[in-house]
Amino acid sequence: MGQMLVRKIDDVVLQRIRSKAKADGKSAEQVARETLAAAFKPDRAELIRQMDAIRASSKPVSGQQIIDEIRWDRDHNLGKQYPGLDDDN
């Protein structure tokens, strides 16, 4: 995680941060982090671009392939990987 030192914060703003932190039972630093994160969260267009990039990098999978994978996993792994879920109990 990166770090940042912010100088010359207006006294009124700093007091508001501290008041909110106290009311929420958090540190002023945590309130400032949450506020910055909320202010700079990705917008809808950016999220769509990210999803499109993920889709472009993934190969298509058919519904039948998914069913076959689930069946194979059920037939070969159930109970071995997840104790308590096997059919013998």
C-alpha positions as CSV (number, residue, x, y, z in Angstrom):
1,M,0.0,0.0,0.0
2,G,1.2,3.5,-0.7
3,Q,1.5,6.3,1.7
4,M,0.8,10.0,1.4
5,L,1.4,13.0,3.6
6,V,-1.1,15.8,3.1
7,R,0.0,19.2,4.4
8,K,-2.0,22.4,4.9
9,I,-5.4,20.8,5.6
10,D,-7.9,23.5,6.5
11,D,-8.5,23.5,10.3
12,V,-12.3,23.2,9.8
13,V,-11.9,20.2,7.5
14,L,-9.5,18.5,9.9
15,Q,-11.9,19.1,12.8
16,R,-14.8,17.6,10.8
17,I,-12.7,14.5,10.0
18,R,-11.8,14.2,13.7
19,S,-15.5,14.6,14.8
20,K,-16.7,12.1,12.3
21,A,-14.0,9.6,13.4
22,K,-14.9,10.0,17.0
23,A,-18.6,9.5,16.2
24,D,-17.9,6.4,14.1
25,G,-15.4,5.0,16.6
26,K,-12.6,5.1,14.0
27,S,-9.3,6.9,13.6
28,A,-9.1,10.2,11.7
29,E,-6.7,8.4,9.3
30,Q,-9.3,5.7,8.6
31,V,-12.0,8.3,7.9
32,A,-9.7,10.1,5.6
33,R,-8.8,6.9,3.7
34,E,-12.5,6.0,3.3
35,T,-13.3,9.5,2.1
36,L,-10.5,9.4,-0.5
37,A,-11.5,5.9,-1.6
38,A,-15.1,7.0,-2.1
39,A,-14.1,10.2,-3.9
40,F,-11.9,8.3,-6.4
41,K,-13.8,5.1,-7.0
42,P,-14.1,4.1,-10.6
43,D,-17.0,5.4,-12.6
44,R,-19.4,3.3,-14.6
45,A,-17.5,3.7,-17.9
46,E,-14.2,2.6,-16.3
47,L,-15.8,-0.4,-14.7
48,I,-17.3,-1.4,-18.1
49,R,-13.8,-1.0,-19.7
50,Q,-12.3,-3.3,-17.0
51,M,-15.0,-5.9,-17.6
52,D,-14.5,-5.7,-21.3
53,A,-10.8,-6.3,-20.9
54,I,-11.4,-9.3,-18.7
55,R,-13.9,-10.7,-21.2
56,A,-11.4,-10.1,-24.1
57,S,-8.7,-12.0,-22.2
58,S,-10.9,-15.0,-21.4
59,K,-11.8,-17.8,-23.8
60,P,-15.5,-18.6,-24.3
61,V,-16.9,-21.6,-22.4
62,S,-20.0,-23.4,-23.5
63,G,-22.8,-24.4,-21.1
64,Q,-22.0,-28.0,-21.8
65,Q,-18.4,-27.5,-20.8
66,I,-19.5,-26.1,-17.5
67,I,-21.8,-29.0,-16.9
68,D,-19.1,-31.5,-17.8
69,E,-16.6,-29.8,-15.4
70,I,-19.2,-29.9,-12.6
71,R,-19.9,-33.5,-13.2
72,W,-16.2,-34.5,-13.3
73,D,-15.5,-32.6,-10.1
74,R,-18.5,-34.2,-8.4
75,D,-17.5,-37.7,-9.5
76,H,-13.8,-37.3,-8.7
77,N,-13.4,-34.9,-5.8
78,L,-16.4,-34.6,-3.7
79,G,-15.7,-35.8,-0.1
80,K,-11.9,-35.9,-0.7
81,Q,-11.4,-32.2,-0.9
82,Y,-14.4,-31.2,1.3
83,P,-14.6,-33.5,4.4
84,G,-18.1,-34.2,5.6
85,L,-19.7,-33.8,2.1
86,D,-19.1,-37.3,0.8
87,D,-22.0,-39.7,0.2
88,D,-20.9,-42.1,2.9
89,N,-22.1,-40.0,5.8
